[in-house]
Structure formats: C-alpha cells, structure tokens
Amino acid sequence: MKHLQTRRGWLRKLTAGMAGLIIAENAIGKTPLPLMAQPFNDVKALMAPGDPIKITKLEIIPVHTLRTIFVKMHTDVGIIGLGEGTVEGRIGTTVAAIQELEKYLIGKDPRRVAHHWQAIYRHAFYRGGVVLTSALSAVDIAMWDIKGKALGVPVYDLLGGLTRDRIRLYGQCGDAEGAKKVLAEGYQSMKISVTYSRGRLSRIVENPDFVQGIVENIAAIRAVIGPKIDMGIELHGDHSPQTSMIIIKALEEFQPWFYEEPIQFQNLPLMAEMAKKTYIPFATGERMVTKWQFRELLALGAASILQPDVTHCGGITELKAISTIAEAHYAAMLPHAKEGIVGAVASLHVVASIPNLMGHEWPSLQAAPKDGVERSPFGKSYIKKPLVMGKDGHIEIAGNIDKPGLGIELDDNLIDNERGVEEWEFPEMWDSFDGSVIDH
C-alpha cells in the first residue's frame, strides 16, 4: 500500500503548522485548505491525515438474500470502504442509481463526506426520493468507513464519541409462540405485527370480530411476556385511518411501547391529529428520507419516535442530522434496520453517539432462502466476524464495532453464497372481499 509511513514521519506531519490544524489540498481549487484536526490513532491509522487519497472505483454487490446492495468503494491507497443502500424489491433500479454516482466520485477525496453529500443531493435539479437517497446512503456509509480506517478510529469517534456502552435491540413476532422464541433469543423488548386478523387483511372500517381477533392475539402475547417486556405494535400503514384508530383504542389496555406507522406518512397532519387521541406514542419514518421530511413530521407532532433507515434516508451523515433535529423536539430514535448487516452496523455507530436513543431494529433475514448456507441476522456468511448480542438484548460496543471505520469486513465467500439467488419481490396484497389493491 502507498500509505506505509514511519511513525516519526506521521508525528512530524501532525505537529506541523498551527496547533490543532492540518493542511490539506483543496480538491477543487488546488489551494491549501485548513481543516480542523480529526480523532487520530497513529498505531491503527492506515495513512497520515494530510496524505492524498482518491476514489478509484465502486464495486456493487447485490445481496438478494437480504433484499439489499453492498458497495465496496476502492481508493488509490488500497483502503476500501463498505457501504449499503437499498430499495427493497427495486434492487436493479437502485444499482443503476449507485452506478450513476460513480462518475462524480472517481478522483475525489472520500474524506470530504459532507461536501460530497451536498454535491450529490443538491446538484440534481429534482430533489431526491428514496432511490437517490438510498444510492447516496451506500456511498456515504462507504466514505465514512474509509475515513475511519484512514485515521485509525471507529466511525462513532468521528461523530462526537460514545454516549453509551451498549445498544438495545428488539425482536419481532406475530403471535404468542413467536414471542416465546424472541425471549429465548435473549431480547427484552419486541414488536408485534397486527396487519392480519381472522386470517385476512383489514378493510376501510372494520367490524368488532376483526378487532377482537387482534385484541385476543395481543392479550395472549402479553400473557406470555408479562408486564416488564416492552411490546411495540406494528400497524405498518396497512390500515385505513378509521380502522387504525379503532385498533389503537382497543389495544391501549395493554400499554404498548409505541404504535408504529398508524397510517402511511403522506398525510402527516392527519397522523398528528390521531396522535393527540391516544397517550401511547406514535413511531414512524422507515419510508421517509432526509432531514427535511423528518422536520415536517416533528413540526406537526405526528410522531415522537423516529425510525429512519440509514440505508434509505441518506446514510450516516443524514441519520446523524435527523437524530439532532429529533433531540431538539424531545423525540426519541428507534432506527429501522430490516435488511443488511453493513447498514445495521453503520446505524449502530450513529446511535452510539447520540443521546436520544430508544432502541434499534435488527435485520430479519426474511428473504434468505433455505439453500444450505448458514446465515444469521448478526452477520454470519456476510461478514468475517459476526456480531454477538450480549446481556438483556443489547449489543456491546466493545468487541463488536470498536475497530477503525465500521469495524467489519465482508465474508470472503459472500459472492459465492449469493450466486443464483433471485431478487426478492414484495408480495401482492388484495382485498379478500372484492379483489381491490391493499396498501403495503
């Protein structure tokens, strides 16, 4: 690698010039540009902070078993950054969007993450929806990984340092038997889906039998887990506002942790009105992107628990910004992380550095085939050293994500393990009474 330096030479560079400043070359104007010193570990760093580095190519790896895309960002000094971005069920479209970003990125210094985020997002005449921001997420995460590796420090140190030693995860299930499995896996909190009742999806306004089916299911789960386990209710935007509100009131006696996606996010004023009619907090945001969409949600009071996904919302840069806006509104963070381990780890780095964390979702492997390859939500068959969940359903920072950058490496057999796996598609949902389309 070109980054091989003597330790003495690095220290000379670190102490040269103004105290606390280093001189870097402006990639645009080729003029000296003073940069505030970053956290730096001269033992683990792969290059000196002032040495040049350029992006040379993007390697895009569709990972259909996770409904996602991994990215390897290569540089001319041999440092490779890992990223992830996805639009589930639209992998080909998102791959094309990531490829379009390569022309801008080639030859750029990956350490100027904020600058490149702004250029990619704002130089497009049309402000980006989920396809652009998912592609942007992939390269943003990869640049943060490169920067951490170059400086020899974890990404969370670049985001202000740790605010906690461990991160709470929650499990997911749909019935009492599933709840038993979640507890056996070590989780101390969980989320329950109430999309179906009596074997069917809901209608615009539901009858007492349908609602009673949901109540009976939740009652059975609460009987299994007891009063000390937190239990969120996943409405998933699958119900009309009318039916959703009936369900919300019917389940209040079980004191849910939160109600997730009571309706689709397109009507935030209506969601805000619904939020005022229950003392249980609303959670939403997995389909929302950028700080601007979340600003509107918070200003209206539509939810007090935010669920952005780092692989959709705009990457590490944007997840950190959303967390800061949420803190100013006394809102908690409960990030979405349904797909891959790279994005999940990137999200952990962000929430490890913020004060307003409530908990964290974890990948479910819902698209993984039963093909003889042993996989796990914590990264087996995806990264060389899978993460380990510790006591009471938490991920300890130490030993899991405390190495430079994201702190993970892709499994050498990843591409072979993915070969032949077809892209996952969202199942079609129809009204059982008249065959009309029902929301996902």
Buried (B, 14 or more C-beta within 10 A) or exposed (E): EEBEBEEEEBEEBBEEEEEEEBBBEEBEEEEEBEBEEBBBEBEBBBBBBBBEBBBBEBEBBBBBBBBBBBBBBBBEBBBBBBBBBBBBBBBEEBBEBBEEBBEBBEEBBBBBBEEBBEBBBEEEEEEBEBBBBBBBBBBBBBBBBBBBBBBBBBBBBBBEEBBBEBBBBBBBBBBBEBBBEBBEEBBBBBBBBBBBBBEEBBBEEBEEEBBBBBBEBBEEBBEBBEEEBBBBBBBBBBBBBBBBBBBBEBBEEBEBBBBBBBBBBEEBEBBBBBBEEBEBBBBBBBBBBBBEBBBEBBEBBBBBBBBBBBBBBBBBBBBBBBBEBBBEBEBBBBBBBBBBBBBBBBBBBBBBBBEBBBBBBBBBBBBBBEEEBEBBBBBBBBBEBBBEBBEEBBBBBEEBBBBBBBBBEBBEEBEEBBEEBEEBEEEEEEBEEEEEEBBB
